[in-house]
């Protein structure tokens, strides 16, 4: 099983496409294809750390997960 640990940062929706395009133009390596709710891109920094930039905050993402949970997802509250 691969390690899914990574750091995630929020970005305004209006800035997402330009940010992702800049990563691609700089030949940054992507480590995962987005399959989650909302726009996200998963990329590696120069030291190989896994990073994510996504549109929307935690509350918005939790709401989406409660409406359509991932397989095996359990909410404790």
mmJSON file of the N, C-alpha and C atoms, coordinates in Angstrom:
{"data_MODEL":{"atom_site":{
"group_PDB":["ATOM","ATOM","ATOM","ATOM","ATOM","ATOM","ATOM","ATOM","ATOM","ATOM","ATOM","ATOM","ATOM","ATOM","ATOM","ATOM","ATOM","ATOM","ATOM","ATOM","ATOM","ATOM","ATOM","ATOM","ATOM","ATOM","ATOM","ATOM","ATOM","ATOM","ATOM","ATOM","ATOM","ATOM","ATOM","ATOM","ATOM","ATOM","ATOM","ATOM","ATOM","ATOM","ATOM","ATOM","ATOM","ATOM","ATOM","ATOM","ATOM","ATOM","ATOM","ATOM","ATOM","ATOM","ATOM","ATOM","ATOM","ATOM","ATOM","ATOM","ATOM","ATOM","ATOM","ATOM","ATOM","ATOM","ATOM","ATOM","ATOM","ATOM","ATOM","ATOM","ATOM","ATOM","ATOM","ATOM","ATOM","ATOM","ATOM","ATOM","ATOM","ATOM","ATOM","ATOM","ATOM","ATOM","ATOM","ATOM","ATOM","ATOM","ATOM","ATOM","ATOM","ATOM","ATOM","ATOM","ATOM","ATOM","ATOM","ATOM","ATOM","ATOM","ATOM","ATOM","ATOM","ATOM","ATOM","ATOM","ATOM","ATOM","ATOM","ATOM","ATOM","ATOM","ATOM","ATOM","ATOM","ATOM","ATOM","ATOM","ATOM","ATOM","ATOM","ATOM","ATOM","ATOM","ATOM","ATOM","ATOM","ATOM","ATOM","ATOM","ATOM","ATOM","ATOM","ATOM","ATOM","ATOM","ATOM","ATOM","ATOM","ATOM","ATOM","ATOM","ATOM","ATOM","ATOM","ATOM","ATOM","ATOM","ATOM","ATOM","ATOM","ATOM","ATOM","ATOM","ATOM","ATOM","ATOM","ATOM","ATOM","ATOM","ATOM","ATOM","ATOM","ATOM","ATOM","ATOM","ATOM","ATOM","ATOM","ATOM","ATOM","ATOM","ATOM","ATOM","ATOM","ATOM","ATOM","ATOM","ATOM","ATOM","ATOM","ATOM","ATOM","ATOM","ATOM","ATOM","ATOM","ATOM","ATOM","ATOM","ATOM","ATOM","ATOM","ATOM","ATOM","ATOM","ATOM","ATOM","ATOM","ATOM","ATOM","ATOM","ATOM","ATOM","ATOM","ATOM","ATOM","ATOM","ATOM","ATOM","ATOM","ATOM","ATOM","ATOM","ATOM","ATOM","ATOM","ATOM","ATOM","ATOM","ATOM","ATOM","ATOM","ATOM","ATOM","ATOM","ATOM","ATOM","ATOM"],
"id":[1,2,3,4,5,6,7,8,9,10,11,12,13,14,15,16,17,18,19,20,21,22,23,24,25,26,27,28,29,30,31,32,33,34,35,36,37,38,39,40,41,42,43,44,45,46,47,48,49,50,51,52,53,54,55,56,57,58,59,60,61,62,63,64,65,66,67,68,69,70,71,72,73,74,75,76,77,78,79,80,81,82,83,84,85,86,87,88,89,90,91,92,93,94,95,96,97,98,99,100,101,102,103,104,105,106,107,108,109,110,111,112,113,114,115,116,117,118,119,120,121,122,123,124,125,126,127,128,129,130,131,132,133,134,135,136,137,138,139,140,141,142,143,144,145,146,147,148,149,150,151,152,153,154,155,156,157,158,159,160,161,162,163,164,165,166,167,168,169,170,171,172,173,174,175,176,177,178,179,180,181,182,183,184,185,186,187,188,189,190,191,192,193,194,195,196,197,198,199,200,201,202,203,204,205,206,207,208,209,210,211,212,213,214,215,216,217,218,219,220,221,222,223,224,225,226,227,228,229,230,231],
"type_symbol":["N","C","C","N","C","C","N","C","C","N","C","C","N","C","C","N","C","C","N","C","C","N","C","C","N","C","C","N","C","C","N","C","C","N","C","C","N","C","C","N","C","C","N","C","C","N","C","C","N","C","C","N","C","C","N","C","C","N","C","C","N","C","C","N","C","C","N","C","C","N","C","C","N","C","C","N","C","C","N","C","C","N","C","C","N","C","C","N","C","C","N","C","C","N","C","C","N","C","C","N","C","C","N","C","C","N","C","C","N","C","C","N","C","C","N","C","C","N","C","C","N","C","C","N","C","C","N","C","C","N","C","C","N","C","C","N","C","C","N","C","C","N","C","C","N","C","C","N","C","C","N","C","C","N","C","C","N","C","C","N","C","C","N","C","C","N","C","C","N","C","C","N","C","C","N","C","C","N","C","C","N","C","C","N","C","C","N","C","C","N","C","C","N","C","C","N","C","C","N","C","C","N","C","C","N","C","C","N","C","C","N","C","C","N","C","C","N","C","C","N","C","C","N","C","C","N","C","C","N","C","C"],
"label_atom_id":["N","CA","C","N","CA","C","N","CA","C","N","CA","C","N","CA","C","N","CA","C","N","CA","C","N","CA","C","N","CA","C","N","CA","C","N","CA","C","N","CA","C","N","CA","C","N","CA","C","N","CA","C","N","CA","C","N","CA","C","N","CA","C","N","CA","C","N","CA","C","N","CA","C","N","CA","C","N","CA","C","N","CA","C","N","CA","C","N","CA","C","N","CA","C","N","CA","C","N","CA","C","N","CA","C","N","CA","C","N","CA","C","N","CA","C","N","CA","C","N","CA","C","N","CA","C","N","CA","C","N","CA","C","N","CA","C","N","CA","C","N","CA","C","N","CA","C","N","CA","C","N","CA","C","N","CA","C","N","CA","C","N","CA","C","N","CA","C","N","CA","C","N","CA","C","N","CA","C","N","CA","C","N","CA","C","N","CA","C","N","CA","C","N","CA","C","N","CA","C","N","CA","C","N","CA","C","N","CA","C","N","CA","C","N","CA","C","N","CA","C","N","CA","C","N","CA","C","N","CA","C","N","CA","C","N","CA","C","N","CA","C","N","CA","C","N","CA","C","N","CA","C","N","CA","C","N","CA","C","N","CA","C","N","CA","C","N","CA","C"],
"label_alt_id":[null,null,null,null,null,null,null,null,null,null,null,null,null,null,null,null,null,null,null,null,null,null,null,null,null,null,null,null,null,null,null,null,null,null,null,null,null,null,null,null,null,null,null,null,null,null,null,null,null,null,null,null,null,null,null,null,null,null,null,null,null,null,null,null,null,null,null,null,null,null,null,null,null,null,null,null,null,null,null,null,null,null,null,null,null,null,null,null,null,null,null,null,null,null,null,null,null,null,null,null,null,null,null,null,null,null,null,null,null,null,null,null,null,null,null,null,null,null,null,null,null,null,null,null,null,null,null,null,null,null,null,null,null,null,null,null,null,null,null,null,null,null,null,null,null,null,null,null,null,null,null,null,null,null,null,null,null,null,null,null,null,null,null,null,null,null,null,null,null,null,null,null,null,null,null,null,null,null,null,null,null,null,null,null,null,null,null,null,null,null,null,null,null,null,null,null,null,null,null,null,null,null,null,null,null,null,null,null,null,null,null,null,null,null,null,null,null,null,null,null,null,null,null,null,null,null,null,null,null,null,null],
"label_comp_id":["UNK","UNK","UNK","UNK","UNK","UNK","UNK","UNK","UNK","UNK","UNK","UNK","UNK","UNK","UNK","UNK","UNK","UNK","UNK","UNK","UNK","UNK","UNK","UNK","UNK","UNK","UNK","UNK","UNK","UNK","UNK","UNK","UNK","UNK","UNK","UNK","UNK","UNK","UNK","UNK","UNK","UNK","UNK","UNK","UNK","UNK","UNK","UNK","UNK","UNK","UNK","UNK","UNK","UNK","UNK","UNK","UNK","UNK","UNK","UNK","UNK","UNK","UNK","UNK","UNK","UNK","UNK","UNK","UNK","UNK","UNK","UNK","UNK","UNK","UNK","UNK","UNK","UNK","UNK","UNK","UNK","UNK","UNK","UNK","UNK","UNK","UNK","UNK","UNK","UNK","UNK","UNK","UNK","UNK","UNK","UNK","UNK","UNK","UNK","UNK","UNK","UNK","UNK","UNK","UNK","UNK","UNK","UNK","UNK","UNK","UNK","UNK","UNK","UNK","UNK","UNK","UNK","UNK","UNK","UNK","UNK","UNK","UNK","UNK","UNK","UNK","UNK","UNK","UNK","UNK","UNK","UNK","UNK","UNK","UNK","UNK","UNK","UNK","UNK","UNK","UNK","UNK","UNK","UNK","UNK","UNK","UNK","UNK","UNK","UNK","UNK","UNK","UNK","UNK","UNK","UNK","UNK","UNK","UNK","UNK","UNK","UNK","UNK","UNK","UNK","UNK","UNK","UNK","UNK","UNK","UNK","UNK","UNK","UNK","UNK","UNK","UNK","UNK","UNK","UNK","UNK","UNK","UNK","UNK","UNK","UNK","UNK","UNK","UNK","UNK","UNK","UNK","UNK","UNK","UNK","UNK","UNK","UNK","UNK","UNK","UNK","UNK","UNK","UNK","UNK","UNK","UNK","UNK","UNK","UNK","UNK","UNK","UNK","UNK","UNK","UNK","UNK","UNK","UNK","UNK","UNK","UNK","UNK","UNK","UNK","UNK","UNK","UNK","UNK","UNK","UNK"],
"label_asym_id":["A","A","A","A","A","A","A","A","A","A","A","A","A","A","A","A","A","A","A","A","A","A","A","A","A","A","A","A","A","A","A","A","A","A","A","A","A","A","A","A","A","A","A","A","A","A","A","A","A","A","A","A","A","A","A","A","A","A","A","A","A","A","A","A","A","A","A","A","A","A","A","A","A","A","A","A","A","A","A","A","A","A","A","A","A","A","A","A","A","A","A","A","A","A","A","A","A","A","A","A","A","A","A","A","A","A","A","A","A","A","A","A","A","A","A","A","A","A","A","A","A","A","A","A","A","A","A","A","A","A","A","A","A","A","A","A","A","A","A","A","A","A","A","A","A","A","A","A","A","A","A","A","A","A","A","A","A","A","A","A","A","A","A","A","A","A","A","A","A","A","A","A","A","A","A","A","A","A","A","A","A","A","A","A","A","A","A","A","A","A","A","A","A","A","A","A","A","A","A","A","A","A","A","A","A","A","A","A","A","A","A","A","A","A","A","A","A","A","A","A","A","A","A","A","A","A","A","A","A","A","A"],
"label_entity_id":["1","1","1","1","1","1","1","1","1","1","1","1","1","1","1","1","1","1","1","1","1","1","1","1","1","1","1","1","1","1","1","1","1","1","1","1","1","1","1","1","1","1","1","1","1","1","1","1","1","1","1","1","1","1","1","1","1","1","1","1","1","1","1","1","1","1","1","1","1","1","1","1","1","1","1","1","1","1","1","1","1","1","1","1","1","1","1","1","1","1","1","1","1","1","1","1","1","1","1","1","1","1","1","1","1","1","1","1","1","1","1","1","1","1","1","1","1","1","1","1","1","1","1","1","1","1","1","1","1","1","1","1","1","1","1","1","1","1","1","1","1","1","1","1","1","1","1","1","1","1","1","1","1","1","1","1","1","1","1","1","1","1","1","1","1","1","1","1","1","1","1","1","1","1","1","1","1","1","1","1","1","1","1","1","1","1","1","1","1","1","1","1","1","1","1","1","1","1","1","1","1","1","1","1","1","1","1","1","1","1","1","1","1","1","1","1","1","1","1","1","1","1","1","1","1","1","1","1","1","1","1"],
"label_seq_id":[1,1,1,2,2,2,3,3,3,4,4,4,5,5,5,6,6,6,7,7,7,8,8,8,9,9,9,10,10,10,11,11,11,12,12,12,13,13,13,14,14,14,15,15,15,16,16,16,17,17,17,18,18,18,19,19,19,20,20,20,21,21,21,22,22,22,23,23,23,24,24,24,25,25,25,26,26,26,27,27,27,28,28,28,29,29,29,30,30,30,31,31,31,32,32,32,33,33,33,34,34,34,35,35,35,36,36,36,37,37,37,38,38,38,39,39,39,40,40,40,41,41,41,42,42,42,43,43,43,44,44,44,45,45,45,46,46,46,47,47,47,48,48,48,49,49,49,50,50,50,51,51,51,52,52,52,53,53,53,54,54,54,55,55,55,56,56,56,57,57,57,58,58,58,59,59,59,60,60,60,61,61,61,62,62,62,63,63,63,64,64,64,65,65,65,66,66,66,67,67,67,68,68,68,69,69,69,70,70,70,71,71,71,72,72,72,73,73,73,74,74,74,75,75,75,76,76,76,77,77,77],
"pdbx_PDB_ins_code":[null,null,null,null,null,null,null,null,null,null,null,null,null,null,null,null,null,null,null,null,null,null,null,null,null,null,null,null,null,null,null,null,null,null,null,null,null,null,null,null,null,null,null,null,null,null,null,null,null,null,null,null,null,null,null,null,null,null,null,null,null,null,null,null,null,null,null,null,null,null,null,null,null,null,null,null,null,null,null,null,null,null,null,null,null,null,null,null,null,null,null,null,null,null,null,null,null,null,null,null,null,null,null,null,null,null,null,null,null,null,null,null,null,null,null,null,null,null,null,null,null,null,null,null,null,null,null,null,null,null,null,null,null,null,null,null,null,null,null,null,null,null,null,null,null,null,null,null,null,null,null,null,null,null,null,null,null,null,null,null,null,null,null,null,null,null,null,null,null,null,null,null,null,null,null,null,null,null,null,null,null,null,null,null,null,null,null,null,null,null,null,null,null,null,null,null,null,null,null,null,null,null,null,null,null,null,null,null,null,null,null,null,null,null,null,null,null,null,null,null,null,null,null,null,null,null,null,null,null,null,null],
"Cartn_x":[0.845,0.0,0.889,0.569,1.373,0.971,1.885,1.655,0.853,-0.269,-1.135,-0.899,0.022,0.28,0.773,0.122,0.521,0.005,0.53,0.073,-0.864,-1.994,-2.982,-3.197,-3.385,-3.594,-4.818,-5.58,-6.74,-6.317,-7.029,-6.788,-8.141,-8.232,-9.467,-9.753,-11.014,-11.408,-10.894,-10.9,-10.465,-8.975,-8.195,-6.747,-6.297,-7.207,-6.812,-6.22,-6.919,-6.447,-5.086,-4.89,-3.598,-2.492,-2.782,-1.797,-1.416,-2.424,-2.154,-1.394,-1.751,-1.037,0.423,0.672,2.053,2.867,2.252,2.958,3.321,2.36,2.609,3.69,3.651,4.66,6.055,6.131,7.419,7.848,7.092,7.385,7.423,6.559,6.436,5.8,6.269,5.722,4.431,3.43,2.158,2.151,1.667,1.727,0.359,-0.698,-2.025,-2.966,-3.921,-4.976,-6.155,-6.742,-7.857,-9.091,-9.628,-10.874,-11.842,-11.493,-12.321,-13.251,-14.103,-15.01,-14.212,-14.624,-13.957,-12.656,-12.115,-10.852,-9.68,-8.754,-7.52,-6.407,-5.186,-4.034,-3.015,-2.419,-1.489,-0.114,0.852,2.159,3.273,4.489,5.664,6.478,6.991,7.916,9.303,10.279,11.608,12.275,11.871,12.439,11.618,10.556,9.731,8.593,8.329,7.2,5.894,4.902,3.604,2.764,2.277,1.47,0.166,-0.836,-2.123,-2.588,-3.145,-3.83,-5.259,-6.224,-7.617,-8.491,-9.584,-10.585,-11.567,-11.884,-12.843,-12.142,-12.819,-12.266,-12.715,-12.277,-12.569,-14.069,-14.786,-16.229,-16.954,-16.585,-17.2,-16.902,-15.673,-15.283,-15.946,-16.05,-16.732,-18.207,-18.836,-20.241,-20.419,-19.524,-19.583,-19.365,-18.461,-18.191,-19.378,-20.082,-21.264,-22.377,-22.465,-23.469,-23.102,-21.798,-21.315,-20.019,-20.118,-18.9,-18.108,-16.791,-15.909,-16.205,-15.86,-16.024,-15.315,-15.998,-15.408,-15.308,-15.763,-15.667,-16.658,-16.178,-16.995,-16.898,-18.052,-18.091,-18.392,-17.581,-17.713,-18.591,-18.945,-19.832,-20.905],
"Cartn_y":[-1.181,0.0,1.242,2.193,3.409,4.382,5.234,6.222,7.385,7.712,8.788,10.08,10.086,11.269,12.414,13.587,14.769,16.029,17.172,18.47,19.066,19.605,20.181,21.657,22.425,23.865,24.25,25.202,25.716,26.855,26.97,28.037,28.538,29.815,30.359,29.728,29.487,28.861,29.651,30.977,31.823,31.672,31.184,31.044,29.628,28.662,27.253,26.915,27.23,26.848,27.45,28.711,29.358,28.689,28.344,27.676,26.326,25.536,24.209,24.321,25.285,25.495,25.866,26.691,27.075,25.863,24.953,23.727,22.895,22.737,21.952,22.595,23.927,24.639,24.49,24.346,24.184,22.716,21.822,20.383,19.772,20.263,19.702,18.316,17.377,16.018,15.957,15.293,15.058,13.616,13.4,12.062,11.385,12.087,11.486,12.256,11.55,12.172,12.425,13.604,13.948,13.11,12.454,11.695,12.112,13.146,13.583,14.705,15.116,16.226,17.511,18.334,19.621,19.5,20.641,20.715,20.533,19.664,19.442,19.075,19.412,18.869,18.427,17.29,16.629,16.624,17.258,17.413,17.249,17.089,16.922,18.205,18.57,19.704,19.202,20.086,19.656,18.582,18.478,17.45,16.169,16.118,14.919,14.848,15.934,15.942,16.013,15.245,15.218,16.404,17.185,18.365,18.293,18.996,19.11,20.555,21.06,22.348,22.058,22.522,22.248,23.49,23.486,24.545,24.136,25.056,24.764,24.444,24.732,24.493,23.174,22.913,21.656,21.443,22.466,22.315,21.906,22.514,22.193,20.756,20.323,18.955,17.908,18.196,17.254,17.12,18.233,18.205,17.318,17.466,16.646,15.168,14.876,13.484,12.871,13.657,13.13,12.819,13.595,13.332,12.121,11.956,10.845,10.308,9.53,9.038,8.066,8.067,7.096,5.726,4.657,3.302,3.175,2.696,2.462,3.704,4.855,6.091,6.046,6.385,6.382,7.772,8.339,9.611,9.333,9.875,9.616,10.638,11.715,12.681,13.152],
"Cartn_z":[0.0,0.0,0.0,-0.855,-0.919,0.19,0.554,1.606,1.047,1.692,1.232,2.01,2.955,3.765,2.89,3.049,2.289,2.976,2.558,3.053,2.015,2.48,1.574,1.894,0.852,0.964,0.153,0.654,-0.079,-1.001,-2.115,-3.075,-3.56,-3.881,-4.433,-5.783,-6.058,-7.313,-8.524,-8.421,-9.545,-9.851,-8.901,-9.075,-9.421,-9.322,-9.442,-10.809,-11.891,-13.227,-13.537,-13.195,-13.449,-12.634,-11.38,-10.529,-11.119,-11.485,-12.042,-13.364,-14.193,-15.461,-15.221,-14.198,-13.876,-13.444,-12.673,-12.277,-13.501,-14.41,-15.621,-16.478,-16.611,-17.407,-16.819,-15.509,-14.828,-14.755,-15.407,-15.419,-14.022,-13.154,-11.809,-11.922,-11.111,-11.119,-10.316,-10.882,-10.197,-9.706,-8.468,-7.886,-7.807,-8.125,-8.031,-8.939,-9.533,-10.319,-9.401,-9.478,-8.611,-8.926,-7.901,-8.009,-6.906,-6.159,-5.038,-5.477,-4.561,-4.828,-5.014,-5.927,-6.139,-6.901,-7.243,-7.973,-7.015,-7.369,-6.61,-7.566,-7.203,-7.912,-6.863,-7.143,-6.233,-6.897,-6.272,-6.899,-5.877,-6.381,-5.529,-5.508,-4.33,-4.273,-4.699,-4.825,-5.299,-4.428,-3.152,-2.269,-2.257,-3.068,-3.158,-2.154,-1.417,-0.484,-1.254,-0.818,-1.478,-1.009,-1.973,-1.688,-2.474,-1.962,-2.654,-2.555,-3.627,-3.614,-4.047,-3.244,-3.573,-3.401,-4.139,-4.037,-2.95,-2.064,-0.991,0.306,1.385,2.711,3.305,4.513,5.196,5.377,5.812,6.048,4.766,3.649,2.36,1.948,2.172,1.794,2.689,3.994,4.89,4.531,4.188,3.774,2.546,1.564,0.357,0.689,1.608,1.994,2.723,3.517,4.206,3.221,2.137,1.11,0.264,-0.016,-0.832,-0.233,0.857,1.521,0.665,0.871,0.238,0.845,0.145,0.671,2.001,3.006,4.312,5.196,4.717,5.508,6.668,7.855,9.066,9.708,10.052,10.764,12.226,13.113,14.539,15.256,14.593,15.253,14.316],
"occupancy":[1.0,1.0,1.0,1.0,1.0,1.0,1.0,1.0,1.0,1.0,1.0,1.0,1.0,1.0,1.0,1.0,1.0,1.0,1.0,1.0,1.0,1.0,1.0,1.0,1.0,1.0,1.0,1.0,1.0,1.0,1.0,1.0,1.0,1.0,1.0,1.0,1.0,1.0,1.0,1.0,1.0,1.0,1.0,1.0,1.0,1.0,1.0,1.0,1.0,1.0,1.0,1.0,1.0,1.0,1.0,1.0,1.0,1.0,1.0,1.0,1.0,1.0,1.0,1.0,1.0,1.0,1.0,1.0,1.0,1.0,1.0,1.0,1.0,1.0,1.0,1.0,1.0,1.0,1.0,1.0,1.0,1.0,1.0,1.0,1.0,1.0,1.0,1.0,1.0,1.0,1.0,1.0,1.0,1.0,1.0,1.0,1.0,1.0,1.0,1.0,1.0,1.0,1.0,1.0,1.0,1.0,1.0,1.0,1.0,1.0,1.0,1.0,1.0,1.0,1.0,1.0,1.0,1.0,1.0,1.0,1.0,1.0,1.0,1.0,1.0,1.0,1.0,1.0,1.0,1.0,1.0,1.0,1.0,1.0,1.0,1.0,1.0,1.0,1.0,1.0,1.0,1.0,1.0,1.0,1.0,1.0,1.0,1.0,1.0,1.0,1.0,1.0,1.0,1.0,1.0,1.0,1.0,1.0,1.0,1.0,1.0,1.0,1.0,1.0,1.0,1.0,1.0,1.0,1.0,1.0,1.0,1.0,1.0,1.0,1.0,1.0,1.0,1.0,1.0,1.0,1.0,1.0,1.0,1.0,1.0,1.0,1.0,1.0,1.0,1.0,1.0,1.0,1.0,1.0,1.0,1.0,1.0,1.0,1.0,1.0,1.0,1.0,1.0,1.0,1.0,1.0,1.0,1.0,1.0,1.0,1.0,1.0,1.0,1.0,1.0,1.0,1.0,1.0,1.0,1.0,1.0,1.0,1.0,1.0,1.0,1.0,1.0,1.0,1.0,1.0,1.0],
"B_iso_or_equiv":[0.0,0.0,0.0,0.0,0.0,0.0,0.0,0.0,0.0,0.0,0.0,0.0,0.0,0.0,0.0,0.0,0.0,0.0,0.0,0.0,0.0,0.0,0.0,0.0,0.0,0.0,0.0,0.0,0.0,0.0,0.0,0.0,0.0,0.0,0.0,0.0,0.0,0.0,0.0,0.0,0.0,0.0,0.0,0.0,0.0,0.0,0.0,0.0,0.0,0.0,0.0,0.0,0.0,0.0,0.0,0.0,0.0,0.0,0.0,0.0,0.0,0.0,0.0,0.0,0.0,0.0,0.0,0.0,0.0,0.0,0.0,0.0,0.0,0.0,0.0,0.0,0.0,0.0,0.0,0.0,0.0,0.0,0.0,0.0,0.0,0.0,0.0,0.0,0.0,0.0,0.0,0.0,0.0,0.0,0.0,0.0,0.0,0.0,0.0,0.0,0.0,0.0,0.0,0.0,0.0,0.0,0.0,0.0,0.0,0.0,0.0,0.0,0.0,0.0,0.0,0.0,0.0,0.0,0.0,0.0,0.0,0.0,0.0,0.0,0.0,0.0,0.0,0.0,0.0,0.0,0.0,0.0,0.0,0.0,0.0,0.0,0.0,0.0,0.0,0.0,0.0,0.0,0.0,0.0,0.0,0.0,0.0,0.0,0.0,0.0,0.0,0.0,0.0,0.0,0.0,0.0,0.0,0.0,0.0,0.0,0.0,0.0,0.0,0.0,0.0,0.0,0.0,0.0,0.0,0.0,0.0,0.0,0.0,0.0,0.0,0.0,0.0,0.0,0.0,0.0,0.0,0.0,0.0,0.0,0.0,0.0,0.0,0.0,0.0,0.0,0.0,0.0,0.0,0.0,0.0,0.0,0.0,0.0,0.0,0.0,0.0,0.0,0.0,0.0,0.0,0.0,0.0,0.0,0.0,0.0,0.0,0.0,0.0,0.0,0.0,0.0,0.0,0.0,0.0,0.0,0.0,0.0,0.0,0.0,0.0,0.0,0.0,0.0,0.0,0.0,0.0],
"pdbx_formal_charge":[null,null,null,null,null,null,null,null,null,null,null,null,null,null,null,null,null,null,null,null,null,null,null,null,null,null,null,null,null,null,null,null,null,null,null,null,null,null,null,null,null,null,null,null,null,null,null,null,null,null,null,null,null,null,null,null,null,null,null,null,null,null,null,null,null,null,null,null,null,null,null,null,null,null,null,null,null,null,null,null,null,null,null,null,null,null,null,null,null,null,null,null,null,null,null,null,null,null,null,null,null,null,null,null,null,null,null,null,null,null,null,null,null,null,null,null,null,null,null,null,null,null,null,null,null,null,null,null,null,null,null,null,null,null,null,null,null,null,null,null,null,null,null,null,null,null,null,null,null,null,null,null,null,null,null,null,null,null,null,null,null,null,null,null,null,null,null,null,null,null,null,null,null,null,null,null,null,null,null,null,null,null,null,null,null,null,null,null,null,null,null,null,null,null,null,null,null,null,null,null,null,null,null,null,null,null,null,null,null,null,null,null,null,null,null,null,null,null,null,null,null,null,null,null,null,null,null,null,null,null,null],
"auth_seq_id":[1,1,1,2,2,2,3,3,3,4,4,4,5,5,5,6,6,6,7,7,7,8,8,8,9,9,9,10,10,10,11,11,11,12,12,12,13,13,13,14,14,14,15,15,15,16,16,16,17,17,17,18,18,18,19,19,19,20,20,20,21,21,21,22,22,22,23,23,23,24,24,24,25,25,25,26,26,26,27,27,27,28,28,28,29,29,29,30,30,30,31,31,31,32,32,32,33,33,33,34,34,34,35,35,35,36,36,36,37,37,37,38,38,38,39,39,39,40,40,40,41,41,41,42,42,42,43,43,43,44,44,44,45,45,45,46,46,46,47,47,47,48,48,48,49,49,49,50,50,50,51,51,51,52,52,52,53,53,53,54,54,54,55,55,55,56,56,56,57,57,57,58,58,58,59,59,59,60,60,60,61,61,61,62,62,62,63,63,63,64,64,64,65,65,65,66,66,66,67,67,67,68,68,68,69,69,69,70,70,70,71,71,71,72,72,72,73,73,73,74,74,74,75,75,75,76,76,76,77,77,77],
"auth_comp_id":["UNK","UNK","UNK","UNK","UNK","UNK","UNK","UNK","UNK","UNK","UNK","UNK","UNK","UNK","UNK","UNK","UNK","UNK","UNK","UNK","UNK","UNK","UNK","UNK","UNK","UNK","UNK","UNK","UNK","UNK","UNK","UNK","UNK","UNK","UNK","UNK","UNK","UNK","UNK","UNK","UNK","UNK","UNK","UNK","UNK","UNK","UNK","UNK","UNK","UNK","UNK","UNK","UNK","UNK","UNK","UNK","UNK","UNK","UNK","UNK","UNK","UNK","UNK","UNK","UNK","UNK","UNK","UNK","UNK","UNK","UNK","UNK","UNK","UNK","UNK","UNK","UNK","UNK","UNK","UNK","UNK","UNK","UNK","UNK","UNK","UNK","UNK","UNK","UNK","UNK","UNK","UNK","UNK","UNK","UNK","UNK","UNK","UNK","UNK","UNK","UNK","UNK","UNK","UNK","UNK","UNK","UNK","UNK","UNK","UNK","UNK","UNK","UNK","UNK","UNK","UNK","UNK","UNK","UNK","UNK","UNK","UNK","UNK","UNK","UNK","UNK","UNK","UNK","UNK","UNK","UNK","UNK","UNK","UNK","UNK","UNK","UNK","UNK","UNK","UNK","UNK","UNK","UNK","UNK","UNK","UNK","UNK","UNK","UNK","UNK","UNK","UNK","UNK","UNK","UNK","UNK","UNK","UNK","UNK","UNK","UNK","UNK","UNK","UNK","UNK","UNK","UNK","UNK","UNK","UNK","UNK","UNK","UNK","UNK","UNK","UNK","UNK","UNK","UNK","UNK","UNK","UNK","UNK","UNK","UNK","UNK","UNK","UNK","UNK","UNK","UNK","UNK","UNK","UNK","UNK","UNK","UNK","UNK","UNK","UNK","UNK","UNK","UNK","UNK","UNK","UNK","UNK","UNK","UNK","UNK","UNK","UNK","UNK","UNK","UNK","UNK","UNK","UNK","UNK","UNK","UNK","UNK","UNK","UNK","UNK","UNK","UNK","UNK","UNK","UNK","UNK"],
"auth_asym_id":["A","A","A","A","A","A","A","A","A","A","A","A","A","A","A","A","A","A","A","A","A","A","A","A","A","A","A","A","A","A","A","A","A","A","A","A","A","A","A","A","A","A","A","A","A","A","A","A","A","A","A","A","A","A","A","A","A","A","A","A","A","A","A","A","A","A","A","A","A","A","A","A","A","A","A","A","A","A","A","A","A","A","A","A","A","A","A","A","A","A","A","A","A","A","A","A","A","A","A","A","A","A","A","A","A","A","A","A","A","A","A","A","A","A","A","A","A","A","A","A","A","A","A","A","A","A","A","A","A","A","A","A","A","A","A","A","A","A","A","A","A","A","A","A","A","A","A","A","A","A","A","A","A","A","A","A","A","A","A","A","A","A","A","A","A","A","A","A","A","A","A","A","A","A","A","A","A","A","A","A","A","A","A","A","A","A","A","A","A","A","A","A","A","A","A","A","A","A","A","A","A","A","A","A","A","A","A","A","A","A","A","A","A","A","A","A","A","A","A","A","A","A","A","A","A","A","A","A","A","A","A"],
"auth_atom_id":["N","CA","C","N","CA","C","N","CA","C","N","CA","C","N","CA","C","N","CA","C","N","CA","C","N","CA","C","N","CA","C","N","CA","C","N","CA","C","N","CA","C","N","CA","C","N","CA","C","N","CA","C","N","CA","C","N","CA","C","N","CA","C","N","CA","C","N","CA","C","N","CA","C","N","CA","C","N","CA","C","N","CA","C","N","CA","C","N","CA","C","N","CA","C","N","CA","C","N","CA","C","N","CA","C","N","CA","C","N","CA","C","N","CA","C","N","CA","C","N","CA","C","N","CA","C","N","CA","C","N","CA","C","N","CA","C","N","CA","C","N","CA","C","N","CA","C","N","CA","C","N","CA","C","N","CA","C","N","CA","C","N","CA","C","N","CA","C","N","CA","C","N","CA","C","N","CA","C","N","CA","C","N","CA","C","N","CA","C","N","CA","C","N","CA","C","N","CA","C","N","CA","C","N","CA","C","N","CA","C","N","CA","C","N","CA","C","N","CA","C","N","CA","C","N","CA","C","N","CA","C","N","CA","C","N","CA","C","N","CA","C","N","CA","C","N","CA","C","N","CA","C","N","CA","C","N","CA","C","N","CA","C","N","CA","C","N","CA","C"],
"pdbx_PDB_model_num":[1,1,1,1,1,1,1,1,1,1,1,1,1,1,1,1,1,1,1,1,1,1,1,1,1,1,1,1,1,1,1,1,1,1,1,1,1,1,1,1,1,1,1,1,1,1,1,1,1,1,1,1,1,1,1,1,1,1,1,1,1,1,1,1,1,1,1,1,1,1,1,1,1,1,1,1,1,1,1,1,1,1,1,1,1,1,1,1,1,1,1,1,1,1,1,1,1,1,1,1,1,1,1,1,1,1,1,1,1,1,1,1,1,1,1,1,1,1,1,1,1,1,1,1,1,1,1,1,1,1,1,1,1,1,1,1,1,1,1,1,1,1,1,1,1,1,1,1,1,1,1,1,1,1,1,1,1,1,1,1,1,1,1,1,1,1,1,1,1,1,1,1,1,1,1,1,1,1,1,1,1,1,1,1,1,1,1,1,1,1,1,1,1,1,1,1,1,1,1,1,1,1,1,1,1,1,1,1,1,1,1,1,1,1,1,1,1,1,1,1,1,1,1,1,1,1,1,1,1,1,1]
}}}
